[in-house]
Structures are given as C-alpha cells and as structure tokens.
Amino acid sequence: MPRLRLDLDPVRETLLLTLYARALDAELPQPILGDTHSAGIAGTIDYDFAKLRLKPSLVCGTALRAKKLDDAVRAFVAAHPDAVVLDLGCGLDTRVLRCDPPAGVDWYDVDFPDVVGLRPQFLPDRSRLVGADLTTPGWLDPLPRDRPAMIVAEGLLPFLPGDTFQRMTRELTAHFGTGELAINGYTRFAAWAMKYHPTIKSIGITAAQGFDDPREPETWGAGLTLAEEQLLARAAEVARFPQPLRAATRLMSHRTALARQGTRILRYRF
Ligand SMILES: C[S@@+](CC[C@H](N)C(=O)[O-])C[C@H]1O[C@@H](n2cnc3c(N)ncnc32)[C@H](O)[C@@H]1O
C-alpha cells in the first residue's frame, strides 16, 4: 500500500514527532506505553522520520507522559461515567483507543481543522472531531455544558503564543463548570531550551512557553486548583529506561528543582 505524504506546517508537523516517539517505544523490548496503533500509523506515513533524530530521552519521556495522562483520563472517566473528554491538540494521538472509554463518555479530539481532517484516514471512528484554532474563541459553543469534563492537553502548551493558553483555559472552565485539566508542564527553562533541541530544530519551531511554579495556573482566573504534580523522573517506569538514560534520570530525580526540568504531569481541578 502506498504511504501517505502529509503537507504540514512546522507547528502541525510536531504531531509526527510525538507519534513517532510512541511508535519507537512500542518497538522496545520493554515498552513503557506499548502503543502499537501509533507504530502502525507511523508506518503508513511517507515522512523522513530519521531527520527527527529521536534520542531515547525523548522516546521514553513521550511514552511515559502519555501513559500518565492516560491514567489520569481513565481515573476521571471511572469516577464520572457521564464525562466529556477533550484531547486538545490531539494530532494523530491514539489516546481514545488506549483509554477505551465506556459508552456513556463523549470524547472530543480537537486540533486545527486540517489536522482533525486527517484522523479518519488513520484512526477508527471512536471520537467526535472538532476542527478549531484553539487560540480563537467560539469553538466550544456547540459542546455540552452540564457534564464533568476531563481536559487533556499533551505537548500543546509551548505552541500556544502569549497568554492564549491561559485565555483558552478560562473559556474551558467557564464552559464546563466542573472537571479536571491535565497537561504535561514545561518550566520556562525547558520551554526555552526546546528551541535548541536538535529534534525541534529539525522541524524549525521557535514558539515556546512554560511556567515553573505548578501553582501558577491557580492565578490565571480560571478557578483551577492544583491536584497533583508528578515529576516523572521519579516514576517507577524509569526502571525500564535504557542505560545511561536510566542512571541520569535517577540522578536528576533527587533534587526537585532538577526533576522539574524534566517531564512533569500537572493536574488541576475546577
Ligand atoms: C506536539 S503535537 C502533540 C500532538 C498530540 N497531543 C500527541 O501527543 O501526539 C502539538 C499539537 O498541537 C496542535 N496545535 C498547536 N497549536 C494549535 C492551535 N492553535 N489550535 C489547535 N491545535 C494546535 C498541533 O497541530 C499538533 O497536533
């Protein structure tokens, strides 16, 4: 079968980076996420994945953050079987397949219209697709308001310019009223350093933003309360990282300030 060539600008192209990282994890002898759907999708795309030069740190970090965000979604829908789930900046992520929500849950995958337009070519019809630029208001209006919402945004924060992530968060919490927001956080340093990462440079991305204090989003006027900060350098799954990444990650894990520069999962209630 001929592989599909995608025409993506640099911000959209980052979805191939995370997809490929999950695909490479799935091929490891001891995968962390084991997302074979991502491996299957990557295999059907005509793209020079080698140019991304993905190192084990990016592969393991991406797989681990996806696993922890999946866990957060699973826990929320188990407690709220009537929930609405939003995966913001979903790209070609297979989270809905991995989490396999019960029938009472409505799952919305949200990304730019041309990106969600690609999903039916690669993924089964398991979610509702919302094509929107998340920095512009109005896209939330057709979504239900009266149900608890699990909002997950993986790999999105650095790509939303200025205060648009904060503004979007205020709109989300005002719309749904109750629920949880789960993101992978980037410190200011980590967001700045991304620009110099060989993988990000190979795509040509410049936008980056982050925050250090996990309680900072509580000041965004969105009614958020920090529920949990997970520093993934301390996760049990680090035991599956290849060496020398495992040793370096364990070393980093001893100091909170250092561990925060790595991957962290932040959960907020509203
Ligand atoms: C690093 S990728 C992550 C994709 C997916 N969450 C994953 O983990 O595979 C970032 C995603 O955010 C989307 N994105 C960035 N800015 C956006 C915006 N303003 N509106 C909608 N989607 C956006 C991109 O199109 C891309 O799919």
The ligand as a Tripos MOL2 file, in Angstrom:
@<TRIPOS>MOLECULE
LIG
   27    29     1     0     0
SMALL
NO_CHARGES

@<TRIPOS>ATOM
      1 C1          3.4810   18.2180   19.7880 C.3       1 LIG1
      2 S1          1.9920   17.9800   18.8980 S.3       1 LIG1
      3 C2          1.1530   16.9170   20.0590 C.3       1 LIG1
      4 C3          0.0720   16.1220   19.4070 C.3       1 LIG1
      5 C4         -0.6050   15.1050   20.3390 C.3       1 LIG1
      6 N1         -1.1170   15.7290   21.5290 N.3       1 LIG1
      7 C5          0.3420   13.9950   20.6930 C.2       1 LIG1
      8 O1          0.7500   13.9020   21.8630 O.co2     1 LIG1
      9 O2          0.6890   13.2270   19.7860 O.co2     1 LIG1
     10 C6          1.1330   19.5400   19.1160 C.3       1 LIG1
     11 C7         -0.2540   19.5590   18.5090 C.3       1 LIG1
     12 O3         -0.8950   20.7880   18.8770 O.3       1 LIG1
     13 C8         -1.6260   21.2490   17.7660 C.3       1 LIG1
     14 N2         -1.7970   22.7060   17.8930 N.ar      1 LIG1
     15 C9         -0.8280   23.6270   18.0820 C.ar      1 LIG1
     16 N3         -1.3670   24.8540   18.1060 N.ar      1 LIG1
     17 C10        -2.7090   24.7090   17.9470 C.ar      1 LIG1
     18 C11        -3.8090   25.6130   17.8680 C.ar      1 LIG1
     19 N4         -3.6260   26.9360   17.9600 N.pl3     1 LIG1
     20 N5         -5.0450   25.1060   17.6830 N.ar      1 LIG1
     21 C12        -5.2430   23.7660   17.5600 C.ar      1 LIG1
     22 N6         -4.2450   22.8620   17.6380 N.ar      1 LIG1
     23 C13        -2.9910   23.3290   17.8060 C.ar      1 LIG1
     24 C14        -0.7610   20.8720   16.5630 C.3       1 LIG1
     25 O4         -1.4860   20.8680   15.3570 O.3       1 LIG1
     26 C15        -0.2660   19.4860   16.9820 C.3       1 LIG1
     27 O5         -1.1440   18.4770   16.5700 O.3       1 LIG1
@<TRIPOS>BOND
     1     1     2 1
     2     2     3 1
     3     2    10 1
     4     3     4 1
     5     4     5 1
     6     5     6 1
     7     5     7 1
     8     7     8 2
     9     7     9 1
    10    10    11 1
    11    11    12 1
    12    11    26 1
    13    12    13 1
    14    13    14 1
    15    13    24 1
    16    14    15 ar
    17    14    23 ar
    18    15    16 ar
    19    16    17 ar
    20    17    18 ar
    21    17    23 ar
    22    18    19 1
    23    18    20 ar
    24    20    21 ar
    25    21    22 ar
    26    22    23 ar
    27    24    25 1
    28    24    26 1
    29    26    27 1
@<TRIPOS>SUBSTRUCTURE
     1 LIG1         1 GROUP 0 **** ****
